[in-house]
């Protein structure tokens, strides 16, 4: 797993002089905690490798295995390069780049120093061929990700060492005990990778999904580790069969891209909330459930007051920062089961399943208060820092099926209530 909060558009290639000049590194522009963590992780990975390398014997057959795994990893990356680049642009969750197939096979087949060499080769190739020219994928991110993977591999190797196994061949001889140890190694790799990357994620959310990704991301990581086990087994018994892993891996890679594109199509790029299409789709599903259970649903229409003044006074970048802050404030103020969307401009909408009239009004007031309490730090012209305060929002609310028996009527009722709030002086809640 690696950091995926760096995605989006293309940029000019990073000049070689910037890579070779430490004072130009993008690392120094990051927050202090990330700088310290990156240096610490990279130092530990390097020091551990330097200490272990002279003490671990390496055979010619193991070097040949390293070459085979590296070649298959490079081949898979080349065949899936365009898919990987698109995934990097649309992804918004912890990014799984599928190298775990080869690195975990390395854990089960290679001594620790050669595993580190395998990680270095694979990530160097990804950086040069797949991530080159992608915006906001600075070199330090690739180095940090590779260092995290090296330490993750060492953690998994430690499990094998403690169990007295040198690799997958010993596991095959160990019967069920060997299988159990391999399963424990898989779990260790998965957990160690997730824990080691957490301090480096660029997110302010404390939700499990924001920190660890959704179930799709984690299922993908689990699938790649299982394929890593199968690759190691093939290499240990019939090496030519290891190539059979590549076609399903490419298909899995493309399938994940399709899922990410589906998510991107229903997500507002600026705020990360549902867009109009995504919100209506989910709201329709909730209304269908409400029909079956005879429950009520609330809808909030939220419009920022005098938002145009922010754009006119501070610029559109400041306006974007405010929209992101408001989106986060609304999400924090409602329940995890509620659905928050952005209808465009400065207008937001919230679906509140299984609520009564009093609940809708209480949640709406909580949202209004959260927006009023916001202090949004922005960068003015010529780099001067500033803070935008005094934000407010007018909120219209309506209930299903009281305001209508179809979604459009409920939304229209909430919208009408919103304009009543505007006409009544703004910064207030009106319930239809």
N, C-alpha and C positions, 0 to 999 in steps of 0.2 A: 504494500500500500504506500502511496506517496501523495504529496500535497498537490491538490488540484485547484486551489483557489487562484491559480494563475492561468487564465484561459482567455480566449477571445481573438482579437484581430492580429494581422501580421504587422511586423515592424522591420526596420532595417537591420541587417545582420550585425551581430556584435563584433566590432573591430578586434583583430588579434591583439593590438596594443593594449586594449582594455583588459583582456584576459591576462596578459603578461605584466600588467602594471597593478600591483596590489592596491594602490591608493584609488584606482578607478573601479574596484569591484563593487557590484551592486549590494554585496553583503553589508557594507558600512552604512547604507541608507536605511537599513531595517531597524526595528525596535531593538533596544539593548538586550532584552531577554533572548530574542532569536539569535542575535550575534553570538552571545555567550554560549547558547545551547549548540549552535552549529559548530563552533570551534571545539567545544568539549566532545561532542559526538565524533567529529572527524579525528580528533587527537586520540581518543580511546580506540577507535577502529584501527588507526594507523599503528599505535603503540602495541596493541594486542597482536596485530599481524607480525610486526617486527620481532616481538618476543617469541611468538609461537613458531614462526617459520624455520629458524635454524634447528629447532628441537623435534620437528616432525619429518620423518623420512618420506621421500616422494619417489615412487617407482616410475619407470618408463610407461607402463600400462596406464597409470593414473594420469600422466601428462597427456597420453593419447585420449583418455576419457574427457579430460578438460577440453581438448581440441574438438572432440565430437559434440559435446554439449554447447560449446561456444558457437560452433558452426551451425548447429540446429537453431540456436537462439537467434543468431544473425539472419539465417534464412527465414525464419518465421517473422522476424521484425521487418525484413525487406518486403516479404509478400503482403504483410499487413500494414505497411507504412502509411498509406493514404488514409486507411481507417483510423489508425492511431492519431494522425494529425487532426482529423475531424473530431475524434473523441476529445482531444485536448482542447479544442476550441469550444465545444458545447458542454463539456463536463463541469459540474459544480459541486461535486462531492469528492471525498478522498479517492484519488485516481488509482485504479488497478491496471498496471501496464502489461500483465501476463508474464513478466520475467520470472515469476515464482515457479513456473513449471520447470525452468532450467536450473534456477538457483537451489530449489528444494531437492531436485534430482542430484545436484552437486553435493548437498548436505549428506545424502544417503550413499554417495559413491566416492567422494573425494576427500583428501585431508584438508584441514582448515585453510592453510595458505593458498591452495589451489581454488578453493571456494571463493576466497577474496579476489583472486585473479579473474575468476569467471564473472563475478559481479562487476568488476572494473571494465572488462571487455564489453559486456552487454550494455552497461549504462553509457559507456563512451560511444558505442555505436548508436544507441537511441538518441543521445544528445546531438550527434553529428548528422544523423540521417533523418530522424523523425521529428525532433523538437527544434532543430535549427530554424531560425527565422520566425519561430512562433513568439508572439508578444508575451512578455512577462514570464519567460522561462530562463532566468539568469543562470549562469554557470554554477553559482553556489548552491542553487536548489538541486541540481543534478548531483553534485558532489555530496551534499547532505543526504539526499535520498539513497545514494549508493552506500554511504557510510552506515546509515540505519539498516540497510539490507545486510551488510556485512555483519553487524552486531546481532541481527536477527538470526542469521545463519549460525553464528557462533553459539548463540543460546540453544538452538536446536541440536548442534553438534555436542554440546555439553550433556544433553539428555542421553544421547547415544553413548558417550564416554562413561557416564555414571552407571549406565546399564551394562557396560562391558561389551558393547557392540561396536565394531569398526565400520559397519555400513550395512547395506541392504542384503548382502550375501550372508552375513551372520544372522540377520533377521530371518532369512529363508530357512536357515538351519535350526532356528530357535522355535519353530512352530507357532502356536498361539501366543506364547510369550513374546516372540519376536514381532508378531503382528501388533500386539498391544503396545510395545515400545515404539514402533513406527507411528501408531496412532497418537501416542503421547507426544512424539516429536512434531507431528503435524499441528497439534494443539499449541505446543510451545512456540512454534514458528508463527502461527496466526496471532497469538496473544502478544508475544514480544514485539512483533512488527507494529501492531496497533498501539501498544503502550509507548514505544519509542518515538513514534511519529507525532503523538498528541501535542507535546510542547511546541512543535514547529508549525502547527496548523494556524493559518491566519484567519481565525474566526472569533467573534465576540459572543457567539451563542454557546450556551452550556448544555444544549439538548444532545441526547445520545446520537441522534441522526447527524447533527452538524459535526460532532466530534468523530464518530466512528463510521459514518455513512449509513445508507439504508440497507435493507436486507438484500437487495440486488447486488450491491457492492460486495457485501460480505459473502454471499453465495458464490459470487465470481471468484473471490479470493480462495474460498474453500475448494471450488472446482479446479482451479489452477494447481493447488497443492496436491489434490488427488491425481491429477494428470502428471505431476512431478513424481509421485510414487510409482505410477505405471511406467513412466519413462525410465526410472531407475531399475525397475524390475526387468524391463525389456533389455536394457543395456547389460544387466547381470546374467541374463539367460540367452537371449537371442538379439544381439545388438541391432541388426538390420530392422527389427520390428519397431525400434524407437522412432523411426521416421513416420510411423503410422499415427503418431500423436499430433503431427503438424496439421493435417486437414481438419480434424474436429476443433483444434485450437483456433484456426482461422475462422471457422464457422461460428464458434463461440464469441470471438472478437467482434465479428460483424453483427451478431445478434445483440450484443450489449450496446453497440452503436445505435441500432434501431431503437432500442429502449430509451437511450439517452436523447435521441432526436424526438421521440414521442413526448418525453418530459419537457424538452426545450420548447416544443410547439405549444405547450400549455402554460408556460412560465413567462412572467414579465421580466425581461432582461435587466431592467434598471433596478428593480427592488427585490427580485427573487420570489415574489408572490405569484399566485395564479394570475394569468391574464384573463380577459373576458371569456374566451372560449373554454379555458380550463375550469374557471369558476362555474360557469353555467353547466358544464358537464357534471361536475361533482354535485352541484346543487340539485340537478335533476335526479341524480341517484338518491340523494337524501330525501327528496320529496316523495319518491316512490316508496322508500322505507316508511316514511311518516304515514302514507296512506294505509299501509299494512298494519302498523301499530297504533293508528289513530292518535299520533302525537303531534305537537305543535312545533313550528320552526320560526325563528326570528331572522329578520334580514335588517342589517344596518347599512345605510348609505352615508358615507363620510366624505365631506368636502372641506379642504383646508381654506380658511378665511384669508383673503387678500394675498394669495400665493403669488400673483403677478408682481406684486411689489418686491418680493424677494428676488425674482429673476431680474427685474428692472434695476434694483439697487445693487445687488451683489453678483449678478451674472448667473448664467444657466448652470454652471458647475456647482455653485452654491445651492441652486434650486434642486439639483439632483441629490446633493448630500442631504438636504432636508427631506426629500421624498424617501430616501433610504432610512433615515432616522425615524420618520413617521411610520413607515412600514414595520420597522422593528418594534416600535412602541405599541402599535396596534396588536401585533402578534403576541407580545408579552402580556398585554392587558386582557386578552380573551383566553378561552380555554384551549387546551391542546386539541380537542375534538372539533373546534370551530374552524371554518374555512375562510381565509382572508385572501382577497383578490384586489387587483388594481384595474379600474375600468378606463384608465388613460388620464392624462393630465394630472390633476391633484385630487382625483376622486377615487375613493376606496370603497370596497363592499365586504361585508362580513356575513357569513351564514352561521346561524346559531341553532344547531339541532337540539330537540328535546328541551325547550325552555318555555316558561310561562311569561306573561306580560311583565310581571315585576322583575323577573330575571333579565329580560331584554333591556329594560330601563336601567337596571343596575350596571349591567355590562357596558352599555352605551356611555353612561356617566364615567365609568372607569376608563374607558378609551379616551373620552374627552379630556379627563384630568391628566392622563398620561401624555397626551399631545401638548397640553398647556405647560407641563413641567419640563418639556424638552429644552436642552441647551445644545445646539449643534455647532461644533467647531468647524470653521471653514478657513480657507486661505484666500485672502483678498489679493488685489492687484499688487505686483512687485513683492510677493511673498509674505505680506503682512498677515498675521493671524487675527482672527476675529471670531465672535460667537454670536449666533442668531438665537434670540430668545423671544418670548412673547407670542409664540405660535398659538393658534386656536383653530378649532374645527366645528362646523355645524353638522349635526347628525340627525338623519331621519330614520325612523324605525317602523317596521310593520311585522305582523304575525300571519303565518299560514296556519290554518285556512281562513282565519278571520278576515284578512284583507283580500283574499282571493284564493281560488282553488287551483290555479296554475302559477308557475314561477313568475312569468312576465307581469302578472297583475300584482303580485306581492312586491316585486322590485319597483314597479311603477308607483305603488302606494308609499313605499319607503322613500322614493325619489320626491314625491309630492310633499311628504313630511319634511324632507330635507330643505326644500325651498321655503316652507313655512318657517323653519328655523332660521334661514337666511333673512327672510323678511322681518322676523321678530327680533332682530338685533345681532344674530350670529353668536357663535360660541355657546350653543345650547343644544339640547336634545328635544326632539318632538316625536312623539309616538302616535302613529296613525290610528 
